[in-house]
Amino acid sequence: MAAVRVEEVLAAADEQEAEKRRSVTVEKELELEFDLGNLLALDRNPPPAAGLRGAGPRREALLRALARDNAQLLVARLWELPAERAGGAGGPLVAQLPEPTFRLPREKPPPRPRPPTRWEQFARLKGIRRRKKTSLVWDEQAKEWRRRWGYQRAGGDPARAWVAEVPEGADPEEDQFARLRREKRERVARNELNRLRNLARAHRAAATIPAAPLHPTGHQSREELGHVARVARVSTASLGRFQPRLPKEPAEPPSRSGGRKRRFEPLLGNLAAERSRQLEMLRDMGSKKPVLDITRAVNKQLRQEEAEAAAAKGKKKQSQRGKRGRRQQRVGRSGKKSGARRQQQRPASSSTGGGKRKKA
């Protein structure tokens, strides 16, 4: 068995220590720009061009090492932020992120606020503030905590009680249990009607866009003026088809929908599909080659060839029709001349024949 030298053991230990030290210490020529609010780190250092040429394990290893170093710098900056324990002393350590400096764009517009219901409008008018109630209340009869609403609520359902109090001035012969059940059905139907009315009002408010008012001072934006012009144009019976147009107005009259044919995707959708669309758009923008739609190009070529063939066929038919017309015209002229000659010869023959008399 070969003896292990002390120098080799110390060299191996030094290498391991340097590897551990390198895992937390990263040196860059230019410092990274950090946006800790968005967990973003921008590296302005140019990558080595020789290592990124071609595709292979060397390039993948270089990119992996570069991403690892930048992530290490970002994590080191996060550890410098003030932190606290979430959920008590035994909870995880959570860092307090600062306000983000970069404003990230949205793919879709922010959702519109929900229109208030009639009760919310009335409460705002009267100054009624909503106070949050607990879902459990103490039931004196059952001597336990029960739900405030719903099945097995506190106090029980008056329609299912075994005894019902006859109100003052009521008919003593009236069935009070039936009255309570009827009143409950009416309350449920009234609440459902109000709910449907609120939904219809919200749908109507979202579907109809009111026209922007014209201010006498002239403080209108371009969108407001365009919207008012479209509304004024389509207010006629012909939807603005026979109305005089402005100098820079398009030739085609605008439609009722404002001319928008694009439909936006929902705000809360598939994030993977959205990411793939964004990456594909960035890839097309970064590529130097023009994007060629083969299907569209082939269809355009086929339509052009069909149009040329139809034009050639039409010219051929027109020439044949012209030749046939000239031939018929010549035949017609010759026929007229021969007919005239026969008419001129016919009286002579009739005169010779008319002079003869039949013998008795």
Solvent accessible surface area in square Angstrom, and as a share of the most:
residue,aa,sasa,rsa
1,M,239,1.07
2,A,90,0.70
3,A,98,0.76
4,V,103,0.59
5,R,148,0.54
6,V,104,0.60
7,E,107,0.48
8,E,103,0.46
9,V,82,0.47
10,L,107,0.53
11,A,53,0.41
12,A,47,0.36
13,A,50,0.39
14,D,96,0.50
15,E,124,0.56
16,Q,118,0.52
17,E,93,0.42
18,A,50,0.39
19,E,96,0.43
20,K,139,0.59
21,R,135,0.49
22,R,124,0.45
23,S,45,0.29
24,V,97,0.56
25,T,72,0.42
26,V,27,0.16
27,E,159,0.71
28,K,55,0.23
29,E,167,0.75
30,L,97,0.48
31,E,156,0.70
32,L,14,0.07
33,E,78,0.35
34,F,47,0.19
35,D,4,0.02
36,L,18,0.09
37,G,19,0.18
38,N,47,0.24
39,L,95,0.47
40,L,58,0.29
41,A,30,0.23
42,L,48,0.24
43,D,46,0.24
44,R,145,0.53
45,N,28,0.14
46,P,111,0.70
47,P,66,0.41
48,P,73,0.46
49,A,66,0.51
50,A,69,0.53
51,G,8,0.07
52,L,47,0.23
53,R,190,0.70
54,G,55,0.53
55,A,98,0.76
56,G,30,0.29
57,P,120,0.75
58,R,174,0.64
59,R,91,0.33
60,E,99,0.44
61,A,62,0.48
62,L,51,0.25
63,L,72,0.36
64,R,175,0.64
65,A,46,0.35
66,L,55,0.27
67,A,63,0.49
68,R,72,0.26
69,D,29,0.15
70,N,30,0.15
71,A,52,0.40
72,Q,42,0.19
73,L,37,0.18
74,L,29,0.15
75,V,66,0.38
76,A,42,0.33
77,R,94,0.34
78,L,40,0.20
79,W,181,0.63
80,E,126,0.57
81,L,35,0.18
82,P,88,0.55
83,A,49,0.38
84,E,95,0.43
85,R,135,0.49
86,A,41,0.32
87,G,87,0.83
88,G,45,0.44
89,A,98,0.76
90,G,86,0.83
91,G,11,0.11
92,P,93,0.58
93,L,84,0.42
94,V,68,0.39
95,A,37,0.29
96,Q,89,0.40
97,L,84,0.42
98,P,64,0.40
99,E,148,0.66
100,P,68,0.43
101,T,104,0.61
102,F,90,0.37
103,R,233,0.85
104,L,122,0.61
105,P,127,0.80
106,R,153,0.56
107,E,75,0.34
108,K,24,0.10
109,P,80,0.50
110,P,94,0.59
111,P,90,0.57
112,R,180,0.66
113,P,124,0.78
114,R,159,0.58
115,P,47,0.29
116,P,45,0.28
117,T,28,0.16
118,R,149,0.54
119,W,156,0.55
120,E,60,0.27
121,Q,84,0.37
122,F,90,0.38
123,A,13,0.10
124,R,164,0.60
125,L,145,0.72
126,K,126,0.53
127,G,57,0.54
128,I,83,0.42
129,R,214,0.78
130,R,240,0.87
131,R,202,0.74
132,K,198,0.84
133,K,126,0.53
134,T,94,0.54
135,S,76,0.49
136,L,91,0.45
137,V,33,0.19
138,W,109,0.38
139,D,8,0.04
140,E,111,0.50
141,Q,156,0.69
142,A,38,0.30
143,K,130,0.55
144,E,79,0.35
145,W,159,0.56
146,R,73,0.27
147,R,131,0.48
148,R,72,0.26
149,W,152,0.53
150,G,53,0.51
151,Y,154,0.59
152,Q,108,0.48
153,R,71,0.26
154,A,27,0.21
155,G,50,0.48
156,G,32,0.31
157,D,31,0.16
158,P,71,0.45
159,A,13,0.10
160,R,191,0.70
161,A,40,0.31
162,W,223,0.78
163,V,87,0.50
164,A,24,0.18
165,E,154,0.69
166,V,80,0.46
167,P,59,0.37
168,E,181,0.81
169,G,83,0.80
170,A,34,0.26
171,D,79,0.41
172,P,113,0.71
173,E,154,0.69
174,E,66,0.30
175,D,78,0.40
176,Q,12,0.05
177,F,67,0.28
178,A,35,0.27
179,R,45,0.16
180,L,35,0.17
181,R,109,0.40
182,R,102,0.37
183,E,59,0.27
184,K,75,0.32
185,R,152,0.55
186,E,92,0.41
187,R,108,0.39
188,V,90,0.52
189,A,64,0.49
190,R,127,0.46
191,N,95,0.49
192,E,74,0.33
193,L,88,0.44
194,N,65,0.34
195,R,122,0.44
196,L,88,0.44
197,R,116,0.42
198,N,40,0.20
199,L,100,0.50
200,A,51,0.40
201,R,64,0.23
202,A,29,0.23
203,H,135,0.60
204,R,137,0.50
205,A,56,0.43
206,A,63,0.49
207,A,68,0.53
208,T,83,0.48
209,I,100,0.51
210,P,115,0.72
211,A,54,0.42
212,A,23,0.18
213,P,94,0.59
214,L,113,0.56
215,H,87,0.39
216,P,138,0.87
217,T,99,0.57
218,G,46,0.45
219,H,146,0.65
220,Q,40,0.18
221,S,53,0.34
222,R,214,0.78
223,E,132,0.59
224,E,61,0.27
225,L,86,0.43
226,G,26,0.25
227,H,40,0.18
228,V,30,0.17
229,A,46,0.36
230,R,90,0.33
231,V,60,0.35
232,A,67,0.52
233,R,23,0.08
234,V,23,0.13
235,S,85,0.55
236,T,49,0.28
237,A,114,0.89
238,S,36,0.24
239,L,65,0.32
240,G,0,0.00
241,R,142,0.52
242,F,159,0.66
243,Q,68,0.30
244,P,118,0.74
245,R,97,0.35
246,L,116,0.58
247,P,136,0.86
248,K,198,0.84
249,E,43,0.19
250,P,91,0.58
251,A,78,0.60
252,E,129,0.58
253,P,30,0.19
254,P,31,0.19
255,S,58,0.37
256,R,181,0.66
257,S,75,0.48
258,G,28,0.27
259,G,49,0.47
260,R,170,0.62
261,K,191,0.81
262,R,185,0.68
263,R,223,0.82
264,F,118,0.49
265,E,99,0.44
266,P,89,0.56
267,L,74,0.37
268,L,173,0.86
269,G,48,0.46
270,N,103,0.53
271,L,123,0.61
272,A,58,0.45
273,A,36,0.28
274,E,47,0.21
275,R,141,0.51
276,S,61,0.39
277,R,101,0.37
278,Q,60,0.27
279,L,92,0.46
280,E,96,0.43
281,M,96,0.43
282,L,103,0.51
283,R,150,0.55
284,D,65,0.34
285,M,138,0.62
286,G,63,0.61
287,S,56,0.36
288,K,201,0.85
289,K,169,0.72
290,P,123,0.78
291,V,115,0.66
292,L,132,0.66
293,D,80,0.41
294,I,122,0.62
295,T,92,0.54
296,R,176,0.64
297,A,45,0.35
298,V,76,0.44
299,N,62,0.32
300,K,133,0.56
301,Q,92,0.41
302,L,90,0.45
303,R,142,0.52
304,Q,97,0.43
305,E,86,0.39
306,E,117,0.52
307,A,63,0.48
308,E,105,0.47
309,A,65,0.50
310,A,65,0.50
311,A,55,0.43
312,A,62,0.48
313,K,124,0.53
314,G,38,0.36
315,K,147,0.62
316,K,127,0.54
317,K,104,0.44
318,Q,121,0.54
319,S,57,0.37
320,Q,84,0.37
321,R,144,0.53
322,G,29,0.28
323,K,117,0.50
324,R,119,0.43
325,G,37,0.36
326,R,132,0.48
327,R,140,0.51
328,Q,114,0.51
329,Q,97,0.43
330,R,171,0.62
331,V,99,0.57
332,G,34,0.33
333,R,143,0.52
334,S,66,0.42
335,G,41,0.40
336,K,157,0.67
337,K,130,0.55
338,S,38,0.25
339,G,22,0.21
340,A,48,0.37
341,R,157,0.57
342,R,142,0.52
343,Q,124,0.55
344,Q,140,0.62
345,Q,127,0.57
346,R,154,0.56
347,P,80,0.50
348,A,62,0.48
349,S,71,0.46
350,S,69,0.44
351,S,76,0.49
352,T,100,0.58
353,G,47,0.45
354,G,63,0.60
355,G,60,0.58
356,K,168,0.71
357,R,226,0.82
358,K,200,0.85
359,K,200,0.85
360,A,155,1.20
